[in-house]
Amino acid sequence: MTVSAGDVYKDGKPELFVGATGENHFNGAVRVFSGGSSRPVAPGSRMFAAVSVGLPQQSGTLLGGAGLLWVI
């Protein structure tokens, strides 16, 4: 699992990124939690799989591990 935070929407509220390489049959996935007024919030969160960011859908893609920094 990989965790990272950053204000990618430039709204003054940092988003939380949680990557899990073992998700989706070891293709990996990244969950993005929007920044709230005092902390990240679950409503409106989104999940990205390998194909949604242009990576091949194959075992060992590992989106969410070493690939997480490439997404953000």
C-alpha positions in Angstrom: 0.0 0.0 0.0 1.2 3.5 -0.8 -0.2 6.7 0.6 0.4 10.2 -0.6 -1.3 13.6 -0.3 -1.2 16.7 -2.4 -3.4 19.6 -3.5 -3.8 18.5 -7.1 -7.0 20.5 -7.6 -5.3 23.7 -6.3 -8.2 24.5 -4.0 -6.2 24.7 -0.8 -7.5 21.3 0.4 -5.1 18.4 0.0 -6.4 15.2 -1.6 -5.4 11.8 -0.2 -4.2 9.1 -2.6 -4.2 5.5 -1.4 -2.7 3.0 -3.7 -3.1 -0.8 -3.5 -1.0 -2.9 -5.8 -2.9 -6.1 -4.8 -6.3 -4.8 -5.9 -8.0 -5.7 -9.1 -6.2 -9.1 -9.6 -2.8 -7.5 -8.9 -3.2 -4.8 -11.6 -3.5 -2.3 -8.8 -5.7 0.6 -8.1 -5.6 4.1 -6.6 -8.4 5.6 -4.5 -8.5 9.4 -4.4 -10.3 11.1 -1.4 -11.2 14.7 -2.0 -9.9 17.3 0.5 -12.5 18.6 3.0 -12.4 21.6 5.2 -10.4 19.8 7.9 -9.5 16.4 6.4 -10.0 14.2 3.4 -13.6 13.0 2.9 -15.0 9.7 1.5 -18.1 11.2 -0.4 -17.1 11.9 -3.9 -14.0 9.7 -3.7 -12.9 8.0 -7.0 -11.0 4.9 -7.8 -8.6 4.6 -10.8 -7.6 1.2 -12.2 -4.8 0.7 -14.7 -6.9 1.1 -17.9 -8.4 4.3 -16.7 -5.0 6.0 -16.8 -3.8 4.3 -20.0 -1.8 1.4 -18.6 -2.3 -2.2 -19.8 -4.7 -4.3 -17.8 -2.3 -7.2 -17.1 -1.1 -8.9 -14.0 1.9 -7.1 -12.5 1.0 -3.6 -13.7 1.2 -2.6 -9.9 -0.7 0.7 -10.2 -0.8 2.0 -6.7 2.7 0.9 -5.7 5.7 2.1 -7.7 3.2 3.4 -10.2 1.4 5.8 -7.8 3.8 8.7 -8.2 3.4 8.5 -11.9 -0.4 9.1 -11.6 0.0 12.2 -9.4 
